[in-house]
């Protein structure tokens, strides 16, 4: 949650995949290998300094082993060099259901907020945790409907006026 007042709560959704290191209690951003290969660094000096500052964490589980770099801030120049194609995988959402089976992470559904309205998602994605190379779309999300009007508040106000006219006729 980003802002909270008595009347309003505003949150920020993210599509980052993060891993909690249980030994140190730190969160690390997991980057897919295809994203690492696609982005080419602009300035090698800044990249070398950034690599020196990063700490490499090795997470070993009974099923798989992952090496993760520290969650350092990205260099401004490398953002421009990233591929501009459509991003595959799940978009920002909240309350998504997740499960891991045989080293495959599954993400299903969730809620997307758009212009003070909530849309329930029904898409499903999988990620091989051994390879960490790409998200696979198992169930495609249908396009979100355009909101054409008639909020529930308008409907409620219409029923209030009808009930008042009914009570007047009695």
Residue pairs with C-beta under 8 A, 6 or more apart in sequence:
1 9
1 10
1 11
1 12
2 10
2 11
2 12
3 9
3 10
4 10
11 94
11 113
13 92
13 93
13 94
13 112
13 113
14 92
15 87
15 89
15 90
15 91
15 92
15 93
16 29
17 29
17 30
17 127
18 27
18 28
18 29
18 30
19 27
19 28
19 30
19 59
19 66
19 68
20 26
20 27
20 28
21 27
21 28
21 57
21 59
21 68
24 57
26 57
26 71
27 71
28 57
28 68
28 69
28 70
28 71
29 71
30 66
30 68
30 132
32 89
32 127
32 132
32 133
32 134
32 135
33 131
33 132
33 133
34 133
34 134
35 82
38 82
38 83
39 78
39 81
39 82
39 83
40 81
41 47
41 75
41 77
41 78
41 81
42 75
42 77
42 78
42 80
42 81
43 75
43 77
46 75
46 77
47 75
47 78
50 72
50 75
53 70
53 72
54 69
54 70
54 72
55 69
55 70
56 67
56 68
56 69
56 70
57 67
57 68
57 69
57 70
58 65
58 66
58 67
58 68
59 65
59 66
59 67
59 68
63 102
63 103
63 129
64 103
64 129
64 130
66 129
66 132
88 134
88 135
88 137
89 125
89 127
89 134
89 135
89 137
90 96
90 107
90 110
90 123
90 125
90 135
91 112
92 112
93 109
93 110
93 111
93 112
93 121
94 110
94 111
94 112
94 113
95 109
95 110
95 111
96 107
96 108
96 109
96 110
96 121
97 107
97 108
97 109
97 110
98 105
98 106
98 107
98 108
99 105
99 106
99 108
100 106
100 129
103 128
103 129
103 130
104 126
104 127
104 128
104 129
105 126
105 127
105 129
106 124
106 125
106 126
106 138
107 124
107 125
107 126
107 127
108 123
108 124
108 125
108 139
109 120
109 121
109 122
109 123
109 124
110 120
110 121
111 118
111 119
111 120
111 121
112 118
112 119
112 121
112 144
113 119
114 144
115 147
117 147
119 144
119 145
121 141
122 139
122 141
122 142
123 137
123 139
123 140
123 141
124 137
124 138
124 139
125 135
125 136
125 137
125 138
126 135
126 136
126 138
127 134
127 135
127 136
